């Protein structure tokens, strides 16, 4: 769904927000999203604020979509990042 579709007059607020975050991730680029995510993590630890938590989730979703070639569409849950220890 493109941003114009997500922002049509009959769209629900969630549709518009999902579309915005999708394009925000594409425009920011991976390095900037990683920096934004680190800042969002710091803010969540400091404030334990639900808004900070939502921002962190959205930034991670945008980063996952960017890294995955947009495999995750707006409105669908993004895959959790995988990491290996050791």
Beta strands, then each sheet from edge to edge (+ up, - down):
end
